[in-house]
Amino acid sequence: MAVSGDKILAVGTNDEIRALAAADTAIVDLQGRLVVPGFQDSHLHFPGRSVSEIDLHGVETLKDFQQRLADFAKSHPSLPWITGHGWGYSAFPNQTVDKKYIDEVISDRPVYVSERDGHMGLANSKALQIASISSATPDPPNGHIMKGKSGEPTGELKEAAQELIGRHIPRESDEDRYQSLIQHMDEAAAAGLTAVQDAYTSLDVFPVFERAAAANALKLRFRFAPGILPKEGGDPSQHKLDKPLVEADLAAYRTLWDTFQGPLLKFGAVKGVLDGTVDARTAAMFEPYVGGGTGIPFWEQDDLNKTVALYDKEGFQVLLHAIGDKAINMALNAFEYAAKTNGTTGRRHRVEHAEVPLLSDLPRFKQLGVIASTQAMFANPDATVLENFAPLLGPARASHADSFRIFDEAGIVQAFGSDWGVFPFEPLPAIYCAVTRMTPEGTPNGGWYPAGRISVEAALRHYTRDGAYASFDDDVRGTLAAGQLADFVVLSRDILTIPAADILKTKVLLTVMGGKDTYRDKGFR
């Protein structure tokens, strides 16, 4: 492979490529190592966790949860609030969280830590007091304040109820956000990422990306998707719009699109949220969860149809978070309405997550040209999946939940992401998960609902070519071909031929974006 400037000049035999070299051309012999296109994470959330927040990913027991909180509080005595992210229900007795578990270790300062998927969180008593949340506080639209038998809040807040706490948490500084961006870009480059789709862009934060671009510090290609409604965010607060949107409401987004067209900062997509998550019982389902409830649909179908149609008419790509089968059905209905109303094609609209689709809805994805934006690590059968997620769905729905094969077999374009900070953004462990449906420890034997497994080649494609397609970048990147941007990764092993378990032992040795190194392993020469 020959690289010139920021592009791939040619791909061919050794002799063909050496013939292109000039006297000053650098020649690197990779000694047979595998080179793949730069990985794209098609759904994550940058700049990411603040450098001053606690990371609770991987917490497996209540003791571990409390110890991490106590240690963090001790080492950060001046923080007015303790915030963080990443716990799962399986760490708590009977998968039930309660403010007492935080109060027992931190009672003098307010604490709010969100669950790993971000759709619910747990507050201690001090935080509830500051937010004036009591037994008399009603549920807000699109949210639940969980309460015990006595009517007293347990500290668990779901969906929009989190805003009752969030408005009291001090806003992190622009400098904190910038340092978070720089740190997490370094981590992403070390994982082999060269491009990402930011899946719910806060325009208040966008200046930190512009600052990094001005400093020539960007190590990723970013595509941004602000909330689908300029004034309200991705879901109407009362399920229904106060008034229909008009073209003038889209003016600010059109300006961003016209201004930022790549190759490093790019707009052109918008994001909406149709439901919550299975773990919180807020994903919208046609049939009840085991134990009751059918979740929360955040939109009225008619409003959704008209709003999506407006953006579709104006040329925007629409990303809709939809996890439950009812929400996925609503998303497809809206995309179908937009196509029929506007006579449009080729918008490449996307369903984000698409965890529990109706099997009868799968053909509609291909018919409508809709992309399934899925997350490979969501199929990781950890304790939360086995003890909370799957039991809530019941076997019939769990058997095809997060099944990547059903999308491939239906001929649907599937783009892989992580939903980071829900899960880590490293693609190699995620590819292992998609291929085996087992934990890194190799459990359960044979994989969780193994019919959903896919090949390494398919998983690699979803992280590269299909991701570029989902971002309207397939004409410039996503494959190793002449004329494409020189975004590529050198791996320590050939993941296409080694046993699946060895994928976890594979290292990223070199990450190149636009012909320039963004990461080089210390041992790689």
C-alpha positions as CSV (number, residue, x, y, z in Angstrom):
1,M,0.0,0.0,0.0
2,A,1.4,3.4,-1.0
3,V,0.3,6.6,0.9
4,S,0.8,10.1,-0.4
5,G,-0.3,13.0,1.7
6,D,-3.6,12.2,3.4
7,K,-4.7,9.6,0.8
8,I,-4.0,6.1,-0.3
9,L,-2.1,6.3,-3.6
10,A,-2.3,2.7,-4.6
11,V,-2.8,-0.9,-3.4
12,G,-1.1,-3.8,-5.1
13,T,1.8,-6.3,-5.1
14,N,5.1,-5.5,-3.3
15,D,6.8,-4.9,-6.6
16,E,4.1,-2.6,-7.9
17,I,4.1,-0.5,-4.8
18,R,7.9,-0.3,-4.5
19,A,8.1,1.0,-8.1
20,L,6.2,4.1,-6.9
21,A,8.7,5.0,-4.2
22,A,11.0,7.9,-4.6
23,A,14.4,8.3,-3.0
24,D,12.9,10.0,0.1
25,T,9.9,7.7,0.5
26,A,9.6,6.0,3.9
27,I,9.2,2.2,3.5
28,V,7.7,0.3,6.4
29,D,7.8,-3.5,6.4
30,L,4.9,-4.7,8.6
31,Q,6.2,-8.3,8.4
32,G,2.9,-9.8,7.4
33,R,0.8,-8.1,10.0
34,L,-2.9,-7.4,9.2
35,V,-3.8,-3.9,8.1
36,V,-7.5,-2.9,8.3
37,P,-9.3,0.3,7.5
38,G,-9.6,2.7,10.5
39,F,-12.3,1.7,12.8
40,Q,-15.4,3.9,13.1
41,D,-17.6,4.0,16.2
42,S,-21.0,4.8,14.8
43,H,-22.7,5.7,18.1
44,L,-20.9,7.3,21.0
45,H,-21.0,10.4,23.2
46,F,-18.0,12.8,23.2
47,P,-16.3,14.6,24.9
48,G,-17.2,11.8,27.4
49,R,-16.9,11.4,31.2
50,S,-15.3,14.3,33.0
51,V,-11.9,13.8,34.4
52,S,-13.4,14.7,37.8
53,E,-16.1,12.0,37.7
54,I,-16.0,8.5,39.2
55,D,-16.0,5.6,36.8
56,L,-18.2,2.7,38.1
57,H,-17.9,0.4,35.0
58,G,-17.1,-3.1,36.0
59,V,-18.6,-2.9,39.5
60,E,-19.9,-6.4,40.3
61,T,-20.8,-6.3,44.0
62,L,-22.4,-3.8,46.4
63,K,-19.2,-3.9,48.5
64,D,-17.2,-2.9,45.4
65,F,-19.7,-0.1,44.6
66,Q,-19.5,1.4,48.0
67,Q,-15.7,1.0,48.2
68,R,-15.2,2.9,45.0
69,L,-17.5,5.7,46.1
70,A,-15.8,6.0,49.5
71,D,-12.3,6.0,48.0
72,F,-13.2,8.6,45.4
73,A,-14.8,10.8,48.0
74,K,-11.7,10.6,50.2
75,S,-9.4,11.5,47.3
76,H,-11.6,14.4,46.1
77,P,-12.5,16.2,49.4
78,S,-13.2,19.5,47.7
79,L,-15.7,18.4,45.1
80,P,-19.1,19.9,46.0
81,W,-20.9,17.1,44.2
82,I,-19.8,13.5,43.6
83,T,-21.0,12.4,40.2
84,G,-20.2,9.4,38.0
85,H,-21.4,6.7,35.7
86,G,-21.3,3.0,34.9
87,W,-23.0,0.8,37.5
88,G,-25.3,-2.1,36.6
89,Y,-28.3,-3.5,38.5
90,S,-26.6,-6.8,39.1
91,A,-24.3,-5.2,41.7
92,F,-27.2,-4.7,44.1
93,P,-29.3,-7.1,46.1
94,N,-32.3,-8.4,44.1
95,Q,-31.2,-6.0,41.3
96,T,-32.8,-3.2,43.3
97,V,-31.0,0.1,44.0
98,D,-31.6,2.4,47.0
99,K,-30.2,5.7,48.3
100,K,-29.2,3.9,51.5
101,Y,-26.4,2.2,49.7
102,I,-24.8,5.6,49.0
103,D,-25.8,7.1,52.3
104,E,-23.9,4.4,54.2
105,V,-20.6,5.7,52.8
106,I,-21.3,9.3,51.8
107,S,-23.9,11.4,53.6
108,D,-22.2,14.8,53.9
109,R,-22.2,15.6,50.2
110,P,-24.7,15.2,47.4
111,V,-24.0,12.2,45.1
112,Y,-25.6,11.3,41.8
113,V,-24.3,8.3,39.7
114,S,-26.0,7.2,36.6
115,E,-26.4,3.6,35.4
116,R,-24.3,2.4,32.6
117,D,-26.8,3.2,29.8
118,G,-27.4,6.7,31.2
119,H,-31.2,6.4,31.3
120,M,-31.5,6.2,35.0
121,G,-29.4,7.1,38.0
122,L,-29.1,6.8,41.8
123,A,-29.0,9.8,44.2
124,N,-28.2,9.8,47.9
125,S,-30.4,11.5,50.5
126,K,-28.4,14.7,50.4
127,A,-28.9,15.1,46.6
128,L,-32.7,14.4,46.9
129,Q,-32.9,17.0,49.7
130,I,-31.1,19.7,47.5
131,A,-33.4,18.9,44.6
132,S,-36.6,19.0,46.9
133,I,-37.6,15.5,45.8
134,S,-40.0,14.0,48.3
135,S,-42.9,11.6,48.5
136,A,-45.1,14.4,47.3
137,T,-43.1,15.1,44.1
138,P,-45.0,13.8,41.0
139,D,-43.4,12.0,38.1
140,P,-42.4,14.5,35.3
141,P,-43.5,13.7,31.7
142,N,-41.3,10.9,30.2
143,G,-39.9,10.0,33.6
144,H,-40.3,8.1,36.9
145,I,-39.3,8.9,40.4
146,M,-39.1,5.4,42.0
147,K,-40.7,5.2,45.4
148,G,-40.8,2.5,48.1
149,K,-43.8,1.0,49.8
150,S,-44.0,4.0,52.1
151,G,-44.1,6.4,49.2
152,E,-40.6,7.7,50.0
153,P,-38.2,8.2,47.0
154,T,-35.7,5.4,46.8
155,G,-33.2,7.6,45.0
156,E,-33.6,5.9,41.7
157,L,-34.6,8.3,38.9
158,K,-35.5,7.2,35.4
159,E,-35.4,9.0,32.1
160,A,-36.6,12.7,32.3
161,A,-36.8,12.5,36.1
162,Q,-33.0,12.7,36.1
163,E,-33.3,16.4,35.1
164,L,-34.7,17.1,38.6
165,I,-31.3,16.4,40.0
166,G,-29.2,17.4,36.9
167,R,-30.2,21.1,37.1
168,H,-28.5,21.3,40.5
169,I,-25.2,19.7,39.6
170,P,-22.5,22.3,38.9
171,R,-21.7,22.5,35.2
172,E,-18.2,21.4,34.4
173,S,-15.9,24.1,33.0
174,D,-15.0,24.5,29.4
175,E,-11.4,23.6,30.4
176,D,-12.5,20.4,32.0
177,R,-14.5,19.5,28.9
178,Y,-11.5,20.3,26.7
179,Q,-9.2,18.1,28.8
180,S,-11.7,15.3,28.7
181,L,-11.8,15.6,24.9
182,I,-8.1,15.4,24.6
183,Q,-7.7,12.5,27.0
184,H,-10.5,10.5,25.4
185,M,-9.3,11.1,21.9
186,D,-5.9,9.7,22.9
187,E,-7.6,6.6,24.3
188,A,-9.8,6.2,21.1
189,A,-6.8,6.4,18.8
190,A,-5.0,3.8,20.9
191,A,-8.0,1.6,20.3
192,G,-7.8,2.0,16.5
193,L,-10.6,4.5,16.1
194,T,-10.2,7.1,13.3
195,A,-13.8,8.3,13.0
196,V,-16.9,8.5,15.2
197,Q,-20.5,9.5,15.1
198,D,-21.4,11.7,18.1
199,A,-24.9,10.5,18.7
200,Y,-26.5,13.4,20.6
201,T,-24.5,16.6,20.3
202,S,-24.9,19.4,22.8
203,L,-24.2,22.6,20.9
204,D,-23.1,24.2,24.1
205,V,-20.1,21.8,24.1
206,F,-19.3,22.1,20.4
207,P,-16.8,25.0,20.9
208,V,-14.3,22.6,22.6
209,F,-14.2,20.6,19.3
210,E,-13.5,23.9,17.4
211,R,-10.8,24.7,19.9
212,A,-9.1,21.3,19.3
213,A,-9.4,21.8,15.5
214,A,-7.8,25.2,15.7
215,A,-4.9,23.7,17.8
216,N,-4.5,20.9,15.2
217,A,-5.2,18.5,18.1
218,L,-8.0,16.3,16.6
219,K,-7.2,12.6,16.4
220,L,-10.6,11.6,15.2
221,R,-13.0,12.5,12.4
222,F,-16.2,13.7,14.1
223,R,-19.7,13.7,12.7
224,F,-22.3,15.4,14.9
225,A,-26.0,14.9,15.5
226,P,-27.7,17.5,17.6
227,G,-31.2,17.0,19.0
228,I,-34.0,16.6,16.5
229,L,-35.9,19.6,17.9
230,P,-33.9,22.8,18.2
231,K,-35.8,24.1,21.1
232,E,-36.7,21.0,23.1
233,G,-34.1,18.3,22.4
234,G,-34.8,14.8,21.1
235,D,-38.2,14.1,22.6
236,P,-41.2,16.4,23.3
237,S,-41.6,17.0,27.0
238,Q,-45.4,16.1,27.0
239,H,-45.1,13.3,24.4
240,K,-46.7,15.7,21.9
241,L,-45.4,18.9,20.2
242,D,-46.8,22.2,21.4
243,K,-46.7,23.3,17.8
244,P,-45.4,21.7,14.5
245,L,-41.9,22.6,13.4
246,V,-41.4,24.7,10.3
247,E,-38.5,25.1,8.0
248,A,-37.3,28.2,9.8
249,D,-36.8,26.1,13.0
250,L,-34.0,24.2,11.1
251,A,-32.1,27.3,10.1
252,A,-29.4,27.0,12.8
253,Y,-28.8,23.4,11.9
254,R,-28.6,24.2,8.2
255,T,-25.9,26.8,9.0
256,L,-23.8,24.2,10.9
257,W,-24.2,21.8,8.1
258,D,-23.1,24.3,5.5
259,T,-20.1,25.4,7.7
260,F,-18.8,22.0,8.8
261,Q,-18.6,19.5,6.0
262,G,-15.5,17.6,7.0
263,P,-13.1,16.0,6.7
264,L,-12.6,16.4,10.5
265,L,-15.8,18.2,11.8
266,K,-19.1,17.4,10.0
267,F,-22.8,18.0,10.5
268,G,-25.8,16.8,8.5
269,A,-27.6,14.5,10.9
270,V,-30.1,15.0,13.8
271,K,-31.0,12.7,16.7
272,G,-34.3,11.9,18.3
273,V,-35.2,9.6,21.2
274,L,-38.3,7.4,21.1
275,D,-38.0,5.4,24.3
276,G,-35.8,4.4,27.2
277,T,-34.1,1.1,27.9
278,V,-35.0,-2.5,28.8
279,D,-33.0,-2.5,32.1
280,A,-35.1,0.5,33.3
281,R,-38.4,-1.0,31.8
282,T,-38.8,2.2,29.8
283,A,-38.1,0.8,26.3
284,A,-41.5,0.9,24.6
285,M,-42.8,-2.6,24.0
286,F,-46.0,-4.0,22.4
287,E,-46.3,-6.7,25.1
288,P,-45.6,-6.2,28.8
289,Y,-42.3,-6.9,30.5
290,V,-42.1,-9.9,32.8
291,G,-43.4,-8.3,35.9
292,G,-45.6,-5.7,34.1
293,G,-45.4,-2.4,32.2
294,T,-44.8,-1.7,28.5
295,G,-42.3,1.2,28.8
296,I,-42.6,4.8,27.8
297,P,-43.0,5.9,24.1
298,F,-41.7,9.5,24.1
299,W,-43.6,10.6,21.0
300,E,-47.0,10.5,19.4
301,Q,-46.8,8.8,16.1
302,D,-48.4,11.6,14.1
303,D,-46.0,14.3,15.5
304,L,-43.0,12.0,14.9
305,N,-44.1,11.4,11.3
306,K,-44.4,15.1,10.5
307,T,-41.2,16.0,12.2
308,V,-39.1,13.3,10.5
309,A,-40.7,14.3,7.2
310,L,-39.7,17.9,7.6
311,Y,-36.0,17.0,8.3
312,D,-36.2,14.4,5.5
313,K,-37.5,17.0,3.1
314,E,-34.6,19.3,4.0
315,G,-32.1,16.6,3.3
316,F,-31.1,15.7,6.9
317,Q,-30.3,12.2,8.0
318,V,-32.4,11.3,11.0
319,L,-31.1,9.1,13.8
320,L,-33.9,7.7,16.1
321,H,-33.0,6.0,19.4
322,A,-35.4,3.0,19.5
323,I,-34.8,0.0,21.7
324,G,-38.2,-1.7,22.3
325,D,-40.2,-3.3,19.4
326,K,-42.9,-0.6,19.6
327,A,-40.4,2.2,19.4
328,I,-38.6,0.5,16.5
329,N,-41.9,0.1,14.7
330,M,-42.7,3.8,15.3
331,A,-39.3,4.8,13.8
332,L,-39.9,2.7,10.7
333,N,-43.4,4.1,10.4
334,A,-42.0,7.6,10.5
335,F,-39.3,6.9,7.9
336,E,-41.9,5.3,5.6
337,Y,-44.2,8.3,6.0
338,A,-41.4,10.7,5.2
339,A,-40.4,8.8,2.0
340,K,-44.0,8.6,0.8
341,T,-44.8,12.2,1.6
342,N,-41.6,13.7,0.1
343,G,-40.9,11.2,-2.6
344,T,-37.3,10.9,-1.3
345,T,-34.8,8.1,-1.3
346,G,-31.2,7.6,-0.2
347,R,-31.4,9.5,3.1
348,R,-29.9,6.6,5.0
349,H,-32.0,7.2,8.1
350,R,-31.0,5.2,11.1
351,V,-32.5,3.3,14.0
352,E,-30.1,3.6,16.9
353,H,-29.7,0.4,19.1
354,A,-32.7,-1.5,17.6
355,E,-32.3,-4.0,20.4
356,V,-35.6,-5.9,20.4
357,P,-37.2,-5.6,16.9
358,L,-40.3,-7.3,15.8
359,L,-39.1,-10.0,13.4
360,S,-41.8,-9.0,11.0
361,D,-40.3,-5.5,10.9
362,L,-36.9,-6.6,9.7
363,P,-37.8,-6.5,5.9
364,R,-38.9,-2.9,6.3
365,F,-35.4,-1.8,7.1
366,K,-34.1,-2.9,3.7
367,Q,-37.2,-1.8,1.9
368,L,-36.8,1.7,3.3
369,G,-33.0,1.9,3.1
370,V,-32.8,2.3,6.9
371,I,-29.6,1.5,8.7
372,A,-29.4,-0.6,11.9
373,S,-27.0,1.3,14.1
374,T,-26.2,-1.4,16.7
375,Q,-23.7,-1.9,19.5
376,A,-21.7,-5.1,19.5
377,M,-21.0,-5.0,23.3
378,F,-24.7,-4.9,24.1
379,A,-24.6,-8.7,23.5
380,N,-22.0,-9.2,26.2
381,P,-23.8,-11.7,28.6
382,D,-22.6,-10.2,31.8
383,A,-24.6,-10.4,35.1
384,T,-26.8,-7.4,34.3
385,V,-27.8,-8.9,30.9
386,L,-28.4,-12.4,32.3
387,E,-30.1,-11.3,35.6
388,N,-32.0,-8.2,34.6
389,F,-32.2,-7.6,30.8
390,A,-33.1,-11.1,29.6
391,P,-35.5,-11.9,32.5
392,L,-37.4,-8.7,31.9
393,L,-37.9,-9.6,28.2
394,G,-38.7,-13.3,28.7
395,P,-37.2,-16.0,26.5
396,A,-39.1,-15.3,23.3
397,R,-37.9,-11.7,23.0
398,A,-34.5,-12.3,24.6
399,S,-33.7,-15.0,22.0
400,H,-33.4,-12.3,19.2
401,A,-32.4,-9.3,21.3
402,D,-29.1,-7.7,20.2
403,S,-28.9,-10.4,17.5
404,F,-26.7,-9.0,14.8
405,R,-27.2,-12.0,12.5
406,I,-30.8,-11.2,12.0
407,F,-30.0,-7.9,10.5
408,D,-27.2,-9.3,8.3
409,E,-29.5,-12.1,7.0
410,A,-32.2,-9.6,6.2
411,G,-29.7,-7.7,4.0
412,I,-29.7,-4.6,6.2
413,V,-26.8,-2.3,6.4
414,Q,-25.5,-2.5,10.0
415,A,-23.1,0.0,11.5
416,F,-21.4,-0.9,14.8
417,G,-20.8,1.4,17.7
418,S,-20.3,1.3,21.4
419,D,-22.7,3.9,22.9
420,W,-19.6,5.0,24.9
421,G,-19.7,5.9,27.8
422,V,-22.2,3.0,28.2
423,F,-19.6,0.5,27.1
424,P,-15.9,0.9,26.3
425,F,-15.2,2.0,22.7
426,E,-12.4,-0.5,22.0
427,P,-13.5,-2.4,18.8
428,L,-11.5,-5.6,19.2
429,P,-13.2,-6.8,22.4
430,A,-16.6,-5.8,20.8
431,I,-15.7,-7.9,17.7
432,Y,-15.0,-10.8,20.0
433,C,-18.4,-10.3,21.6
434,A,-20.3,-10.2,18.3
435,V,-18.5,-13.3,17.1
436,T,-18.9,-15.4,20.3
437,R,-21.7,-13.8,22.3
438,M,-19.6,-14.8,25.3
439,T,-17.9,-12.8,28.1
440,P,-14.1,-12.4,28.0
441,E,-14.0,-15.2,30.5
442,G,-15.7,-17.5,27.9
443,T,-19.2,-17.7,29.5
444,P,-21.7,-19.0,28.9
445,N,-20.3,-22.0,27.2
446,G,-21.2,-21.8,23.5
447,G,-22.5,-18.2,23.8
448,W,-25.7,-16.4,24.9
449,Y,-28.3,-17.3,22.2
450,P,-25.5,-18.3,19.8
451,A,-27.8,-18.1,16.8
452,G,-27.1,-14.4,16.8
453,R,-23.4,-14.7,16.3
454,I,-21.7,-13.3,13.2
455,S,-18.3,-13.8,11.5
456,V,-15.2,-11.7,12.2
457,E,-15.3,-10.5,8.6
458,A,-18.9,-9.2,9.1
459,A,-18.1,-7.5,12.4
460,L,-15.0,-5.9,10.8
461,R,-17.1,-4.6,7.9
462,H,-19.7,-3.1,10.3
463,Y,-16.9,-1.2,12.0
464,T,-15.4,0.1,8.8
465,R,-17.1,0.1,5.4
466,D,-20.6,0.1,6.8
467,G,-19.8,2.8,9.4
468,A,-18.5,5.0,6.6
469,Y,-21.7,4.4,4.6
470,A,-23.8,5.3,7.6
471,S,-22.0,8.6,7.8
472,F,-22.1,9.4,4.1
473,D,-18.4,9.0,3.9
474,D,-18.1,5.7,1.9
475,D,-16.8,7.7,-1.1
476,V,-13.7,8.8,0.8
477,R,-13.0,6.2,3.5
478,G,-14.0,2.9,5.0
479,T,-11.9,0.6,2.7
480,L,-8.2,0.3,1.7
481,A,-8.3,1.5,-1.9
482,A,-6.6,4.1,-4.1
483,G,-8.1,7.5,-3.6
484,Q,-9.5,6.8,-0.1
485,L,-8.3,8.7,2.9
486,A,-5.3,7.1,4.5
487,D,-7.1,6.0,7.7
488,F,-5.9,2.5,8.7
489,V,-4.8,0.4,11.6
490,V,-2.0,-2.2,12.0
491,L,-3.0,-5.1,14.3
492,S,-0.6,-7.5,16.0
493,R,-2.5,-10.6,14.8
494,D,-4.7,-11.6,11.9
495,I,-8.1,-11.6,13.5
496,L,-9.6,-13.1,10.4
497,T,-7.8,-16.4,10.9
498,I,-7.0,-16.8,14.6
499,P,-9.2,-18.5,17.1
500,A,-11.9,-16.1,18.4
501,A,-10.5,-16.1,21.9
502,D,-7.2,-14.7,20.6
503,I,-8.9,-11.6,19.4
504,L,-8.8,-10.5,23.0
505,K,-5.0,-10.9,22.9
506,T,-4.7,-8.8,19.8
507,K,-3.2,-5.3,20.1
508,V,-3.4,-2.2,18.0
509,L,0.1,-1.4,17.0
510,L,-0.4,1.7,14.8
511,T,-3.3,4.0,14.1
512,V,-3.0,6.3,11.1
513,M,-5.6,9.1,10.2
514,G,-5.1,11.0,7.1
515,G,-1.6,9.6,6.6
516,K,-0.4,10.7,10.1
517,D,0.2,8.6,13.1
518,T,-2.3,9.2,15.9
519,Y,-1.1,6.3,18.0
520,R,2.0,4.1,17.9
521,D,2.5,1.2,20.3
522,K,5.8,1.6,22.2
523,G,7.0,-1.8,21.0
524,F,6.2,-1.2,17.4
525,R,9.0,-0.1,15.1
